[in-house]
Amino acid sequence: MLIRKIAVGSDYKNAMNYVVGQSVLGGTHTIYSISESKEGSVSVWVYNEELKEVVMWKKFNKNTPIHFEFNIDF
């Protein structure tokens, strides 16, 4: 399943949100994808339009409280 959004933090109301397509880093990058590894860590990948490249921006270990939202296509 494709991850659409994550909220990082134990309190959902005050958690830090990352959404695919969101502009970040002062508008220089866009969140390209969010992936979960087999080990349980979660990575946030960003795209730089000027350089035409995708790089890993953030990685959260499996012990970090994360709430997931997935893409649902009917």
C-alpha positions in Angstrom: 0.0 0.0 0.0 1.1 3.5 -0.7 1.6 5.8 2.3 0.0 9.2 1.8 0.7 10.8 5.1 2.4 10.2 8.4 2.1 12.0 11.8 5.2 11.6 13.9 4.7 11.9 17.7 2.8 10.2 20.5 0.1 12.9 20.6 -1.7 12.9 17.2 -3.0 16.4 17.8 0.5 17.9 18.2 2.4 15.5 15.9 4.6 16.6 13.0 2.8 15.8 9.7 4.5 14.8 6.5 2.2 14.5 3.4 3.3 13.3 -0.1 3.2 16.4 -2.4 3.9 18.8 0.5 6.4 21.6 -0.1 9.3 21.6 2.4 12.7 23.1 3.0 11.6 26.6 2.2 9.8 25.5 -1.0 13.0 24.1 -2.6 11.8 20.4 -2.3 8.6 18.4 -2.4 7.9 15.3 -0.4 8.1 12.6 -3.1 7.3 9.5 -1.2 7.1 7.9 2.3 8.3 4.3 2.7 8.5 1.7 5.4 11.3 -0.8 5.5 11.0 -4.5 6.5 12.8 -3.6 9.8 10.0 -1.1 10.6 11.8 2.2 10.0 10.1 4.9 8.0 11.8 7.2 5.4 10.7 10.4 3.9 12.0 11.1 0.4 12.1 14.5 -1.2 12.4 15.7 -4.8 14.3 18.8 -5.9 12.9 20.1 -9.2 15.9 22.2 -10.0 18.4 19.3 -9.7 15.9 16.7 -10.8 16.8 14.3 -8.0 15.2 12.4 -5.2 17.0 12.0 -1.9 16.2 10.7 1.6 15.4 13.6 3.9 14.3 12.0 7.2 14.4 8.5 8.7 12.5 7.4 11.8 13.3 4.2 13.7 10.7 1.6 14.6 10.5 2.9 18.1 9.2 6.3 17.1 5.4 6.7 17.4 4.0 7.2 13.9 0.4 7.3 12.7 -0.1 6.2 9.0 -2.6 7.3 6.4 -2.7 5.2 3.2 -3.9 6.0 -0.3 -7.2 4.3 -0.8 -8.3 4.1 -4.5 -11.7 2.6 -5.2 
